[in-house]
Amino acid sequence: MGLLDKLFGGKGNAADADPQAALSQLITLYDVPDVKVDGGISPTSPQATEVRNIGKKLHKAGGKPRMEEVRDGLRSRVPWAVQNLETIWGGTKEWNS
């Protein structure tokens, strides 16, 4: 979700709580040549902040089971990204609850 979406209420705000929309956003974030070459998103990058925000919104909508549902969906679509996702979400209280 970009800055303009946050400011003006773009489609990303409500969509993150929907597992399919969140999965789609994660796939888009991981489907970048540099991310693929690096083996994932840097935990200190702006993209990691987006990944964390997706997780937090999922948690708010359905708890850790909703986050796990999306993680499992990512595993079936982009298996190499799951460990990176868990590392990024691992720094949040939502994932560790």
N, C-alpha and C positions, 0 to 999 in steps of 0.2 A: 504494500500500500504506500503510495507516494505522499509527499507533503501536501500537494493540492487536494488529494482525496481526504486527508485528515482535516484540512481547513474548510473544505466546502462540502463535506459529507458525501464523497464519492462512493461508488459501489462497494469498496473494500470495507467500510466501517461495519455494516451489518452482515456482510457475507462471511467474515472470519469465523463467526459462530456456527455457520453451516459446515458440516464436515466435508462435503464435496467441494464447496468453494474454497475452504482452507487448504484442502489437498491440492486443488488446482493452483493456488497461489504458491504453495511450497514447491510444486513441480516446476513452475515458472522460475522461481528463485534458484533452484538447483540446475535448471537447464540453460546454464550460461557457460560458454567455453572455458573461461578462466576458473570458474568454480569447479568444473569437471577436472581440469588439469591439476588444480590444487587439492583435489580430493574432498572438497567441501567448502563451506562458508567459514571465513575466519570469525571466531567468537567475538572479536572486537570490532567487526565491521558494521556499517549501517544495515546491511542485509540481515545480520544476526539480530539486530534490534527488531526488524520486521518479523523474523521467525519467532522471537520471544513474544512479541505482541500477538501474533496469531495464536500461540499457545495459551496466553493469558485469556484471550477472548473465548477460546474453546473451553477452557477451564470454567470460566464464568457461566457459560451456557450449559455445560454438562459435566463438569468435574474432570478428574483425571481420566475416567473411562472415555470421555470424548477425545481427549488428547491422544490416548492410546489407539483409539479407532483411526484417527488420522495418521498416526505413526505407522500403523499396520497397513493402511492404504498406500502410504509412501513406500513401504517395504515391497509391496507387490509391483509398484511402478518404477521406482528408482532405488533399488536395493542398496547400492553403495552409499546413499545419502543418509541412511537411518542412523548410523553411529554418530555422524556429525550432528544430526537433528537432536539426538539424545544428549550430546555434549552441550549443545546450546541451551536446550530446555533444562538440562541438569542444574543450571545456575539459577533457576527460578523456584520460588516457594511452591508454585502450582504443581510443578512436576514432582517435587519432593514430598508432596503431601500424602 
